[in-house]
Amino acid sequence: MNPKLPIVSGREAVSCFERLGYRVVRQRGSHIRLHHPDGGRRKPLTIPDHHALGKGLLRKLLRDADISIERFLQLL
């Protein structure tokens, strides 16, 4: 069984993805865009800079970045 997804802010999520190699390429309003420098094999991520990300959005970000919930929890 998968562990429960934590409630994290947009900034906390951005920090975790930066530890995985993603880089912030731009911010427009409250949305932060990240790219991975692997030549386009990983999807770019758009993360809203909100106090709490929804569980569905966080699950989709993890799936797009191809990391598990356990790995994400280690990076927090």
mmCIF file of the N, C-alpha and C atoms, coordinates in Angstrom:
data_MODEL
# 
_entry.id   MODEL 
# 
loop_
_atom_site.group_PDB 
_atom_site.id 
_atom_site.type_symbol 
_atom_site.label_atom_id 
_atom_site.label_alt_id 
_atom_site.label_comp_id 
_atom_site.label_asym_id 
_atom_site.label_entity_id 
_atom_site.label_seq_id 
_atom_site.pdbx_PDB_ins_code 
_atom_site.Cartn_x 
_atom_site.Cartn_y 
_atom_site.Cartn_z 
_atom_site.occupancy 
_atom_site.B_iso_or_equiv 
_atom_site.pdbx_formal_charge 
_atom_site.auth_seq_id 
_atom_site.auth_comp_id 
_atom_site.auth_asym_id 
_atom_site.auth_atom_id 
_atom_site.pdbx_PDB_model_num 
ATOM 1   N N  . MET A 1 1  ? 0.829  -1.176 0.000   1.00 0.00 ? 1  MET A N  1 
ATOM 2   C CA . MET A 1 1  ? 0.000  0.000  0.000   1.00 0.00 ? 1  MET A CA 1 
ATOM 3   C C  . MET A 1 1  ? 0.882  1.252  0.000   1.00 0.00 ? 1  MET A C  1 
ATOM 4   N N  . ASN A 1 2  ? 0.498  2.215  -0.805  1.00 0.00 ? 2  ASN A N  1 
ATOM 5   C CA . ASN A 1 2  ? 1.263  3.461  -0.895  1.00 0.00 ? 2  ASN A CA 1 
ATOM 6   C C  . ASN A 1 2  ? 1.091  4.292  0.367   1.00 0.00 ? 2  ASN A C  1 
ATOM 7   N N  . PRO A 1 3  ? 2.144  4.979  0.784   1.00 0.00 ? 3  PRO A N  1 
ATOM 8   C CA . PRO A 1 3  ? 1.993  5.892  1.920   1.00 0.00 ? 3  PRO A CA 1 
ATOM 9   C C  . PRO A 1 3  ? 1.110  7.074  1.525   1.00 0.00 ? 3  PRO A C  1 
ATOM 10  N N  . LYS A 1 4  ? 0.562  7.744  2.513   1.00 0.00 ? 4  LYS A N  1 
ATOM 11  C CA . LYS A 1 4  ? -0.306 8.884  2.248   1.00 0.00 ? 4  LYS A CA 1 
ATOM 12  C C  . LYS A 1 4  ? 0.514  10.055 1.718   1.00 0.00 ? 4  LYS A C  1 
ATOM 13  N N  . LEU A 1 5  ? -0.095 10.793 0.821   1.00 0.00 ? 5  LEU A N  1 
ATOM 14  C CA . LEU A 1 5  ? 0.546  11.994 0.303   1.00 0.00 ? 5  LEU A CA 1 
ATOM 15  C C  . LEU A 1 5  ? 0.519  13.081 1.369   1.00 0.00 ? 5  LEU A C  1 
ATOM 16  N N  . PRO A 1 6  ? 1.619  13.759 1.566   1.00 0.00 ? 6  PRO A N  1 
ATOM 17  C CA . PRO A 1 6  ? 1.633  14.844 2.550   1.00 0.00 ? 6  PRO A CA 1 
ATOM 18  C C  . PRO A 1 6  ? 0.985  16.101 1.970   1.00 0.00 ? 6  PRO A C  1 
ATOM 19  N N  . ILE A 1 7  ? 0.625  17.008 2.833   1.00 0.00 ? 7  ILE A N  1 
ATOM 20  C CA . ILE A 1 7  ? 0.162  18.321 2.398   1.00 0.00 ? 7  ILE A CA 1 
ATOM 21  C C  . ILE A 1 7  ? 1.396  19.213 2.337   1.00 0.00 ? 7  ILE A C  1 
ATOM 22  N N  . VAL A 1 8  ? 1.720  19.663 1.138   1.00 0.00 ? 8  VAL A N  1 
ATOM 23  C CA . VAL A 1 8  ? 2.905  20.502 0.949   1.00 0.00 ? 8  VAL A CA 1 
ATOM 24  C C  . VAL A 1 8  ? 2.514  21.770 0.206   1.00 0.00 ? 8  VAL A C  1 
ATOM 25  N N  . SER A 1 9  ? 3.307  22.797 0.399   1.00 0.00 ? 9  SER A N  1 
ATOM 26  C CA . SER A 1 9  ? 3.091  24.046 -0.327  1.00 0.00 ? 9  SER A CA 1 
ATOM 27  C C  . SER A 1 9  ? 3.758  23.946 -1.697  1.00 0.00 ? 9  SER A C  1 
ATOM 28  N N  . GLY A 1 10 ? 3.450  24.895 -2.550  1.00 0.00 ? 10 GLY A N  1 
ATOM 29  C CA . GLY A 1 10 ? 4.085  24.923 -3.856  1.00 0.00 ? 10 GLY A CA 1 
ATOM 30  C C  . GLY A 1 10 ? 5.586  25.106 -3.761  1.00 0.00 ? 10 GLY A C  1 
ATOM 31  N N  . ARG A 1 11 ? 6.032  25.947 -2.839  1.00 0.00 ? 11 ARG A N  1 
ATOM 32  C CA . ARG A 1 11 ? 7.476  26.185 -2.660  1.00 0.00 ? 11 ARG A CA 1 
ATOM 33  C C  . ARG A 1 11 ? 8.191  24.927 -2.178  1.00 0.00 ? 11 ARG A C  1 
ATOM 34  N N  . GLU A 1 12 ? 7.565  24.171 -1.267  1.00 0.00 ? 12 GLU A N  1 
ATOM 35  C CA . GLU A 1 12 ? 8.172  22.922 -0.794  1.00 0.00 ? 12 GLU A CA 1 
ATOM 36  C C  . GLU A 1 12 ? 8.298  21.927 -1.938  1.00 0.00 ? 12 GLU A C  1 
ATOM 37  N N  . ALA A 1 13 ? 7.271  21.853 -2.785  1.00 0.00 ? 13 ALA A N  1 
ATOM 38  C CA . ALA A 1 13 ? 7.317  20.943 -3.928  1.00 0.00 ? 13 ALA A CA 1 
ATOM 39  C C  . ALA A 1 13 ? 8.416  21.358 -4.902  1.00 0.00 ? 13 ALA A C  1 
ATOM 40  N N  . VAL A 1 14 ? 8.538  22.651 -5.168  1.00 0.00 ? 14 VAL A N  1 
ATOM 41  C CA . VAL A 1 14 ? 9.584  23.142 -6.070  1.00 0.00 ? 14 VAL A CA 1 
ATOM 42  C C  . VAL A 1 14 ? 10.957 22.758 -5.526  1.00 0.00 ? 14 VAL A C  1 
ATOM 43  N N  . SER A 1 15 ? 11.168 22.909 -4.223  1.00 0.00 ? 15 SER A N  1 
ATOM 44  C CA . SER A 1 15 ? 12.456 22.551 -3.611  1.00 0.00 ? 15 SER A CA 1 
ATOM 45  C C  . SER A 1 15 ? 12.770 21.076 -3.806  1.00 0.00 ? 15 SER A C  1 
ATOM 46  N N  . CYS A 1 16 ? 11.774 20.221 -3.636  1.00 0.00 ? 16 CYS A N  1 
ATOM 47  C CA . CYS A 1 16 ? 11.986 18.781 -3.820  1.00 0.00 ? 16 CYS A CA 1 
ATOM 48  C C  . CYS A 1 16 ? 12.352 18.459 -5.263  1.00 0.00 ? 16 CYS A C  1 
ATOM 49  N N  . PHE A 1 17 ? 11.648 19.069 -6.212  1.00 0.00 ? 17 PHE A N  1 
ATOM 50  C CA . PHE A 1 17 ? 11.946 18.796 -7.615  1.00 0.00 ? 17 PHE A CA 1 
ATOM 51  C C  . PHE A 1 17 ? 13.303 19.371 -8.017  1.00 0.00 ? 17 PHE A C  1 
ATOM 52  N N  . GLU A 1 18 ? 13.717 20.470 -7.395  1.00 0.00 ? 18 GLU A N  1 
ATOM 53  C CA . GLU A 1 18 ? 15.057 21.003 -7.670  1.00 0.00 ? 18 GLU A CA 1 
ATOM 54  C C  . GLU A 1 18 ? 16.124 20.026 -7.180  1.00 0.00 ? 18 GLU A C  1 
ATOM 55  N N  . ARG A 1 19 ? 15.881 19.331 -6.088  1.00 0.00 ? 19 ARG A N  1 
ATOM 56  C CA . ARG A 1 19 ? 16.832 18.323 -5.608  1.00 0.00 ? 19 ARG A CA 1 
ATOM 57  C C  . ARG A 1 19 ? 16.937 17.151 -6.578  1.00 0.00 ? 19 ARG A C  1 
ATOM 58  N N  . LEU A 1 20 ? 15.907 16.956 -7.399  1.00 0.00 ? 20 LEU A N  1 
ATOM 59  C CA . LEU A 1 20 ? 15.926 15.895 -8.412  1.00 0.00 ? 20 LEU A CA 1 
ATOM 60  C C  . LEU A 1 20 ? 16.565 16.352 -9.720  1.00 0.00 ? 20 LEU A C  1 
ATOM 61  N N  . GLY A 1 21 ? 16.983 17.609 -9.790  1.00 0.00 ? 21 GLY A N  1 
ATOM 62  C CA . GLY A 1 21 ? 17.644 18.103 -10.993 1.00 0.00 ? 21 GLY A CA 1 
ATOM 63  C C  . GLY A 1 21 ? 16.815 19.067 -11.814 1.00 0.00 ? 21 GLY A C  1 
ATOM 64  N N  . TYR A 1 22 ? 15.550 19.263 -11.475 1.00 0.00 ? 22 TYR A N  1 
ATOM 65  C CA . TYR A 1 22 ? 14.720 20.227 -12.198 1.00 0.00 ? 22 TYR A CA 1 
ATOM 66  C C  . TYR A 1 22 ? 15.209 21.636 -11.901 1.00 0.00 ? 22 TYR A C  1 
ATOM 67  N N  . ARG A 1 23 ? 15.041 22.534 -12.865 1.00 0.00 ? 23 ARG A N  1 
ATOM 68  C CA . ARG A 1 23 ? 15.438 23.929 -12.704 1.00 0.00 ? 23 ARG A CA 1 
ATOM 69  C C  . ARG A 1 23 ? 14.250 24.836 -13.017 1.00 0.00 ? 23 ARG A C  1 
ATOM 70  N N  . VAL A 1 24 ? 14.112 25.893 -12.235 1.00 0.00 ? 24 VAL A N  1 
ATOM 71  C CA . VAL A 1 24 ? 13.063 26.882 -12.489 1.00 0.00 ? 24 VAL A CA 1 
ATOM 72  C C  . VAL A 1 24 ? 13.462 27.669 -13.729 1.00 0.00 ? 24 VAL A C  1 
ATOM 73  N N  . VAL A 1 25 ? 12.584 27.684 -14.728 1.00 0.00 ? 25 VAL A N  1 
ATOM 74  C CA . VAL A 1 25 ? 12.889 28.422 -15.955 1.00 0.00 ? 25 VAL A CA 1 
ATOM 75  C C  . VAL A 1 25 ? 12.112 29.728 -16.030 1.00 0.00 ? 25 VAL A C  1 
ATOM 76  N N  . ARG A 1 26 ? 10.957 29.786 -15.385 1.00 0.00 ? 26 ARG A N  1 
ATOM 77  C CA . ARG A 1 26 ? 10.212 31.046 -15.360 1.00 0.00 ? 26 ARG A CA 1 
ATOM 78  C C  . ARG A 1 26 ? 9.089  30.963 -14.338 1.00 0.00 ? 26 ARG A C  1 
ATOM 79  N N  . GLN A 1 27 ? 8.572  32.133 -14.008 1.00 0.00 ? 27 GLN A N  1 
ATOM 80  C CA . GLN A 1 27 ? 7.400  32.211 -13.153 1.00 0.00 ? 27 GLN A CA 1 
ATOM 81  C C  . GLN A 1 27 ? 6.497  33.280 -13.726 1.00 0.00 ? 27 GLN A C  1 
ATOM 82  N N  . ARG A 1 28 ? 5.234  32.934 -13.859 1.00 0.00 ? 28 ARG A N  1 
ATOM 83  C CA . ARG A 1 28 ? 4.256  33.897 -14.348 1.00 0.00 ? 28 ARG A CA 1 
ATOM 84  C C  . ARG A 1 28 ? 3.109  33.912 -13.354 1.00 0.00 ? 28 ARG A C  1 
ATOM 85  N N  . GLY A 1 29 ? 2.954  35.011 -12.672 1.00 0.00 ? 29 GLY A N  1 
ATOM 86  C CA . GLY A 1 29 ? 1.930  35.081 -11.630 1.00 0.00 ? 29 GLY A CA 1 
ATOM 87  C C  . GLY A 1 29 ? 2.289  34.129 -10.508 1.00 0.00 ? 29 GLY A C  1 
ATOM 88  N N  . SER A 1 30 ? 1.360  33.242 -10.185 1.00 0.00 ? 30 SER A N  1 
ATOM 89  C CA . SER A 1 30 ? 1.610  32.314 -9.080  1.00 0.00 ? 30 SER A CA 1 
ATOM 90  C C  . SER A 1 30 ? 2.051  30.936 -9.563  1.00 0.00 ? 30 SER A C  1 
ATOM 91  N N  . HIS A 1 31 ? 2.348  30.784 -10.843 1.00 0.00 ? 31 HIS A N  1 
ATOM 92  C CA . HIS A 1 31 ? 2.726  29.476 -11.372 1.00 0.00 ? 31 HIS A CA 1 
ATOM 93  C C  . HIS A 1 31 ? 4.217  29.440 -11.723 1.00 0.00 ? 31 HIS A C  1 
ATOM 94  N N  . ILE A 1 32 ? 4.878  28.406 -11.241 1.00 0.00 ? 32 ILE A N  1 
ATOM 95  C CA . ILE A 1 32 ? 6.319  28.237 -11.432 1.00 0.00 ? 32 ILE A CA 1 
ATOM 96  C C  . ILE A 1 32 ? 6.540  27.106 -12.427 1.00 0.00 ? 32 ILE A C  1 
ATOM 97  N N  . ARG A 1 33 ? 7.331  27.355 -13.449 1.00 0.00 ? 33 ARG A N  1 
ATOM 98  C CA . ARG A 1 33 ? 7.594  26.366 -14.494 1.00 0.00 ? 33 ARG A CA 1 
ATOM 99  C C  . ARG A 1 33 ? 8.989  25.785 -14.294 1.00 0.00 ? 33 ARG A C  1 
ATOM 100 N N  . LEU A 1 34 ? 9.083  24.446 -14.276 1.00 0.00 ? 34 LEU A N  1 
ATOM 101 C CA . LEU A 1 34 ? 10.366 23.766 -14.105 1.00 0.00 ? 34 LEU A CA 1 
ATOM 102 C C  . LEU A 1 34 ? 10.638 22.859 -15.298 1.00 0.00 ? 34 LEU A C  1 
ATOM 103 N N  . HIS A 1 35 ? 11.902 22.796 -15.700 1.00 0.00 ? 35 HIS A N  1 
ATOM 104 C CA . HIS A 1 35 ? 12.350 21.879 -16.751 1.00 0.00 ? 35 HIS A CA 1 
ATOM 105 C C  . HIS A 1 35 ? 13.480 21.034 -16.193 1.00 0.00 ? 35 HIS A C  1 
ATOM 106 N N  . HIS A 1 36 ? 13.635 19.844 -16.760 1.00 0.00 ? 36 HIS A N  1 
ATOM 107 C CA . HIS A 1 36 ? 14.749 18.977 -16.379 1.00 0.00 ? 36 HIS A CA 1 
ATOM 108 C C  . HIS A 1 36 ? 15.767 19.010 -17.513 1.00 0.00 ? 36 HIS A C  1 
ATOM 109 N N  . PRO A 1 37 ? 17.046 19.147 -17.209 1.00 0.00 ? 37 PRO A N  1 
ATOM 110 C CA . PRO A 1 37 ? 18.058 19.285 -18.267 1.00 0.00 ? 37 PRO A CA 1 
ATOM 111 C C  . PRO A 1 37 ? 18.477 17.958 -18.899 1.00 0.00 ? 37 PRO A C  1 
ATOM 112 N N  . ASP A 1 38 ? 17.563 17.029 -19.063 1.00 0.00 ? 38 ASP A N  1 
ATOM 113 C CA . ASP A 1 38 ? 17.909 15.720 -19.620 1.00 0.00 ? 38 ASP A CA 1 
ATOM 114 C C  . ASP A 1 38 ? 17.598 15.624 -21.107 1.00 0.00 ? 38 ASP A C  1 
ATOM 115 N N  . GLY A 1 39 ? 17.369 16.743 -21.748 1.00 0.00 ? 39 GLY A N  1 
ATOM 116 C CA . GLY A 1 39 ? 17.136 16.711 -23.180 1.00 0.00 ? 39 GLY A CA 1 
ATOM 117 C C  . GLY A 1 39 ? 15.696 16.446 -23.569 1.00 0.00 ? 39 GLY A C  1 
ATOM 118 N N  . GLY A 1 40 ? 14.758 16.688 -22.684 1.00 0.00 ? 40 GLY A N  1 
ATOM 119 C CA . GLY A 1 40 ? 13.349 16.550 -23.026 1.00 0.00 ? 40 GLY A CA 1 
ATOM 120 C C  . GLY A 1 40 ? 12.730 15.203 -22.747 1.00 0.00 ? 40 GLY A C  1 
ATOM 121 N N  . ARG A 1 41 ? 13.448 14.296 -22.096 1.00 0.00 ? 41 ARG A N  1 
ATOM 122 C CA . ARG A 1 41 ? 12.859 12.987 -21.801 1.00 0.00 ? 41 ARG A CA 1 
ATOM 123 C C  . ARG A 1 41 ? 11.826 13.072 -20.683 1.00 0.00 ? 41 ARG A C  1 
ATOM 124 N N  . ARG A 1 42 ? 11.967 14.048 -19.791 1.00 0.00 ? 42 ARG A N  1 
ATOM 125 C CA . ARG A 1 42 ? 11.002 14.234 -18.708 1.00 0.00 ? 42 ARG A CA 1 
ATOM 126 C C  . ARG A 1 42 ? 10.117 15.431 -19.031 1.00 0.00 ? 42 ARG A C  1 
ATOM 127 N N  . LYS A 1 43 ? 8.863  15.331 -18.618 1.00 0.00 ? 43 LYS A N  1 
ATOM 128 C CA . LYS A 1 43 ? 7.914  16.406 -18.883 1.00 0.00 ? 43 LYS A CA 1 
ATOM 129 C C  . LYS A 1 43 ? 8.252  17.641 -18.055 1.00 0.00 ? 43 LYS A C  1 
ATOM 130 N N  . PRO A 1 44 ? 8.041  18.822 -18.629 1.00 0.00 ? 44 PRO A N  1 
ATOM 131 C CA . PRO A 1 44 ? 8.162  20.030 -17.818 1.00 0.00 ? 44 PRO A CA 1 
ATOM 132 C C  . PRO A 1 44 ? 7.025  20.070 -16.799 1.00 0.00 ? 44 PRO A C  1 
ATOM 133 N N  . LEU A 1 45 ? 7.267  20.688 -15.657 1.00 0.00 ? 45 LEU A N  1 
ATOM 134 C CA . LEU A 1 45 ? 6.281  20.741 -14.588 1.00 0.00 ? 45 LEU A CA 1 
ATOM 135 C C  . LEU A 1 45 ? 5.856  22.184 -14.354 1.00 0.00 ? 45 LEU A C  1 
ATOM 136 N N  . THR A 1 46 ? 4.570  22.379 -14.092 1.00 0.00 ? 46 THR A N  1 
ATOM 137 C CA . THR A 1 46 ? 4.045  23.678 -13.706 1.00 0.00 ? 46 THR A CA 1 
ATOM 138 C C  . THR A 1 46 ? 3.435  23.526 -12.326 1.00 0.00 ? 46 THR A C  1 
ATOM 139 N N  . ILE A 1 47 ? 3.973  24.268 -11.366 1.00 0.00 ? 47 ILE A N  1 
ATOM 140 C CA . ILE A 1 47 ? 3.548  24.131 -9.978  1.00 0.00 ? 47 ILE A CA 1 
ATOM 141 C C  . ILE A 1 47 ? 3.003  25.471 -9.497  1.00 0.00 ? 47 ILE A C  1 
ATOM 142 N N  . PRO A 1 48 ? 1.753  25.495 -9.006  1.00 0.00 ? 48 PRO A N  1 
ATOM 143 C CA . PRO A 1 48 ? 1.227  26.747 -8.458  1.00 0.00 ? 48 PRO A CA 1 
ATOM 144 C C  . PRO A 1 48 ? 1.879  27.059 -7.115  1.00 0.00 ? 48 PRO A C  1 
ATOM 145 N N  . ASP A 1 49 ? 2.164  28.311 -6.886  1.00 0.00 ? 49 ASP A N  1 
ATOM 146 C CA . ASP A 1 49 ? 2.790  28.740 -5.633  1.00 0.00 ? 49 ASP A CA 1 
ATOM 147 C C  . ASP A 1 49 ? 1.689  29.003 -4.603  1.00 0.00 ? 49 ASP A C  1 
ATOM 148 N N  . HIS A 1 50 ? 1.024  27.936 -4.171  1.00 0.00 ? 50 HIS A N  1 
ATOM 149 C CA . HIS A 1 50 ? -0.068 28.029 -3.208  1.00 0.00 ? 50 HIS A CA 1 
ATOM 150 C C  . HIS A 1 50 ? 0.388  27.501 -1.857  1.00 0.00 ? 50 HIS A C  1 
ATOM 151 N N  . HIS A 1 51 ? -0.403 27.790 -0.829  1.00 0.00 ? 51 HIS A N  1 
ATOM 152 C CA . HIS A 1 51 ? -0.067 27.326 0.524   1.00 0.00 ? 51 HIS A CA 1 
ATOM 153 C C  . HIS A 1 51 ? -0.156 25.815 0.635   1.00 0.00 ? 51 HIS A C  1 
ATOM 154 N N  . ALA A 1 52 ? -1.104 25.207 -0.060  1.00 0.00 ? 52 ALA A N  1 
ATOM 155 C CA . ALA A 1 52 ? -1.255 23.748 -0.023  1.00 0.00 ? 52 ALA A CA 1 
ATOM 156 C C  . ALA A 1 52 ? -1.655 23.261 -1.409  1.00 0.00 ? 52 ALA A C  1 
ATOM 157 N N  . LEU A 1 53 ? -0.908 22.294 -1.934  1.00 0.00 ? 53 LEU A N  1 
ATOM 158 C CA . LEU A 1 53 ? -1.246 21.697 -3.226  1.00 0.00 ? 53 LEU A CA 1 
ATOM 159 C C  . LEU A 1 53 ? -2.277 20.602 -3.007  1.00 0.00 ? 53 LEU A C  1 
ATOM 160 N N  . GLY A 1 54 ? -3.193 20.467 -3.943  1.00 0.00 ? 54 GLY A N  1 
ATOM 161 C CA . GLY A 1 54 ? -4.172 19.396 -3.867  1.00 0.00 ? 54 GLY A CA 1 
ATOM 162 C C  . GLY A 1 54 ? -3.502 18.041 -4.055  1.00 0.00 ? 54 GLY A C  1 
ATOM 163 N N  . LYS A 1 55 ? -4.091 17.022 -3.464  1.00 0.00 ? 55 LYS A N  1 
ATOM 164 C CA . LYS A 1 55 ? -3.501 15.685 -3.546  1.00 0.00 ? 55 LYS A CA 1 
ATOM 165 C C  . LYS A 1 55 ? -3.480 15.160 -4.979  1.00 0.00 ? 55 LYS A C  1 
ATOM 166 N N  . GLY A 1 56 ? -4.515 15.462 -5.758  1.00 0.00 ? 56 GLY A N  1 
ATOM 167 C CA . GLY A 1 56 ? -4.556 15.024 -7.145  1.00 0.00 ? 56 GLY A CA 1 
ATOM 168 C C  . GLY A 1 56 ? -3.462 15.670 -7.979  1.00 0.00 ? 56 GLY A C  1 
ATOM 169 N N  . LEU A 1 57 ? -3.244 16.960 -7.764  1.00 0.00 ? 57 LEU A N  1 
ATOM 170 C CA . LEU A 1 57 ? -2.184 17.672 -8.485  1.00 0.00 ? 57 LEU A CA 1 
ATOM 171 C C  . LEU A 1 57 ? -0.816 17.135 -8.096  1.00 0.00 ? 57 LEU A C  1 
ATOM 172 N N  . LEU A 1 58 ? -0.602 16.917 -6.801  1.00 0.00 ? 58 LEU A N  1 
ATOM 173 C CA . LEU A 1 58 ? 0.690  16.399 -6.352  1.00 0.00 ? 58 LEU A CA 1 
ATOM 174 C C  . LEU A 1 58 ? 0.948  15.010 -6.930  1.00 0.00 ? 58 LEU A C  1 
ATOM 175 N N  . ARG A 1 59 ? -0.083 14.174 -6.961  1.00 0.00 ? 59 ARG A N  1 
ATOM 176 C CA . ARG A 1 59 ? 0.060  12.829 -7.534  1.00 0.00 ? 59 ARG A CA 1 
ATOM 177 C C  . ARG A 1 59 ? 0.435  12.916 -9.017  1.00 0.00 ? 59 ARG A C  1 
ATOM 178 N N  . LYS A 1 60 ? -0.189 13.846 -9.756  1.00 0.00 ? 60 LYS A N  1 
ATOM 179 C CA . LYS A 1 60 ? 0.125  14.011 -11.178 1.00 0.00 ? 60 LYS A CA 1 
ATOM 180 C C  . LYS A 1 60 ? 1.556  14.520 -11.372 1.00 0.00 ? 60 LYS A C  1 
ATOM 181 N N  . LEU A 1 61 ? 1.994  15.457 -10.533 1.00 0.00 ? 61 LEU A N  1 
ATOM 182 C CA . LEU A 1 61 ? 3.370  15.953 -10.630 1.00 0.00 ? 61 LEU A CA 1 
ATOM 183 C C  . LEU A 1 61 ? 4.370  14.831 -10.399 1.00 0.00 ? 61 LEU A C  1 
ATOM 184 N N  . LEU A 1 62 ? 4.103  13.974 -9.414  1.00 0.00 ? 62 LEU A N  1 
ATOM 185 C CA . LEU A 1 62 ? 5.003  12.849 -9.140  1.00 0.00 ? 62 LEU A CA 1 
ATOM 186 C C  . LEU A 1 62 ? 5.020  11.871 -10.308 1.00 0.00 ? 62 LEU A C  1 
ATOM 187 N N  . ARG A 1 63 ? 3.858  11.625 -10.895 1.00 0.00 ? 63 ARG A N  1 
ATOM 188 C CA . ARG A 1 63 ? 3.779  10.715 -12.039 1.00 0.00 ? 63 ARG A CA 1 
ATOM 189 C C  . ARG A 1 63 ? 4.533  11.300 -13.237 1.00 0.00 ? 63 ARG A C  1 
ATOM 190 N N  . ASP A 1 64 ? 4.355  12.601 -13.493 1.00 0.00 ? 64 ASP A N  1 
ATOM 191 C CA . ASP A 1 64 ? 5.052  13.248 -14.613 1.00 0.00 ? 64 ASP A CA 1 
ATOM 192 C C  . ASP A 1 64 ? 6.564  13.258 -14.410 1.00 0.00 ? 64 ASP A C  1 
ATOM 193 N N  . ALA A 1 65 ? 7.007  13.390 -13.164 1.00 0.00 ? 65 ALA A N  1 
ATOM 194 C CA . ALA A 1 65 ? 8.443  13.389 -12.862 1.00 0.00 ? 65 ALA A CA 1 
ATOM 195 C C  . ALA A 1 65 ? 8.985  11.974 -12.733 1.00 0.00 ? 65 ALA A C  1 
ATOM 196 N N  . ASP A 1 66 ? 8.109  10.992 -12.773 1.00 0.00 ? 66 ASP A N  1 
ATOM 197 C CA . ASP A 1 66 ? 8.477  9.574  -12.683 1.00 0.00 ? 66 ASP A CA 1 
ATOM 198 C C  . ASP A 1 66 ? 9.213  9.257  -11.373 1.00 0.00 ? 66 ASP A C  1 
ATOM 199 N N  . ILE A 1 67 ? 8.642  9.728  -10.253 1.00 0.00 ? 67 ILE A N  1 
ATOM 200 C CA . ILE A 1 67 ? 9.188  9.374  -8.944  1.00 0.00 ? 67 ILE A CA 1 
ATOM 201 C C  . ILE A 1 67 ? 8.061  8.837  -8.064  1.00 0.00 ? 67 ILE A C  1 
ATOM 202 N N  . SER A 1 68 ? 8.426  8.036  -7.099  1.00 0.00 ? 68 SER A N  1 
ATOM 203 C CA . SER A 1 68 ? 7.439  7.431  -6.203  1.00 0.00 ? 68 SER A CA 1 
ATOM 204 C C  . SER A 1 68 ? 7.140  8.367  -5.031  1.00 0.00 ? 68 SER A C  1 
ATOM 205 N N  . ILE A 1 69 ? 6.051  8.066  -4.350  1.00 0.00 ? 69 ILE A N  1 
ATOM 206 C CA . ILE A 1 69 ? 5.693  8.833  -3.161  1.00 0.00 ? 69 ILE A CA 1 
ATOM 207 C C  . ILE A 1 69 ? 6.775  8.675  -2.101  1.00 0.00 ? 69 ILE A C  1 
ATOM 208 N N  . GLU A 1 70 ? 7.314  7.458  -1.969  1.00 0.00 ? 70 GLU A N  1 
ATOM 209 C CA . GLU A 1 70 ? 8.360  7.206  -0.977  1.00 0.00 ? 70 GLU A CA 1 
ATOM 210 C C  . GLU A 1 70 ? 9.586  8.079  -1.243  1.00 0.00 ? 70 GLU A C  1 
ATOM 211 N N  . ARG A 1 71 ? 9.987  8.172  -2.505  1.00 0.00 ? 71 ARG A N  1 
ATOM 212 C CA . ARG A 1 71 ? 11.152 8.989  -2.874  1.00 0.00 ? 71 ARG A CA 1 
ATOM 213 C C  . ARG A 1 71 ? 10.878 10.464 -2.580  1.00 0.00 ? 71 ARG A C  1 
ATOM 214 N N  . PHE A 1 72 ? 9.661  10.905 -2.887  1.00 0.00 ? 72 PHE A N  1 
ATOM 215 C CA . PHE A 1 72 ? 9.282  12.290 -2.620  1.00 0.00 ? 72 PHE A CA 1 
ATOM 216 C C  . PHE A 1 72 ? 9.342  12.581 -1.120  1.00 0.00 ? 72 PHE A C  1 
ATOM 217 N N  . LEU A 1 73 ? 8.869  11.654 -0.309  1.00 0.00 ? 73 LEU A N  1 
ATOM 218 C CA . LEU A 1 73 ? 8.896  11.838 1.146   1.00 0.00 ? 73 LEU A CA 1 
ATOM 219 C C  . LEU A 1 73 ? 10.326 11.932 1.666   1.00 0.00 ? 73 LEU A C  1 
ATOM 220 N N  . GLN A 1 74 ? 11.248 11.190 1.050   1.00 0.00 ? 74 GLN A N  1 
ATOM 221 C CA . GLN A 1 74 ? 12.655 11.266 1.451   1.00 0.00 ? 74 GLN A CA 1 
ATOM 222 C C  . GLN A 1 74 ? 13.245 12.644 1.154   1.00 0.00 ? 74 GLN A C  1 
ATOM 223 N N  . LEU A 1 75 ? 12.776 13.266 0.079   1.00 0.00 ? 75 LEU A N  1 
ATOM 224 C CA . LEU A 1 75 ? 13.317 14.559 -0.339  1.00 0.00 ? 75 LEU A CA 1 
ATOM 225 C C  . LEU A 1 75 ? 12.759 15.733 0.456   1.00 0.00 ? 75 LEU A C  1 
ATOM 226 N N  . LEU A 1 76 ? 11.659 15.529 1.153   1.00 0.00 ? 76 LEU A N  1 
ATOM 227 C CA . LEU A 1 76 ? 11.053 16.627 1.933   1.00 0.00 ? 76 LEU A CA 1 
ATOM 228 C C  . LEU A 1 76 ? 11.930 17.055 3.083   1.00 0.00 ? 76 LEU A C  1 
# 
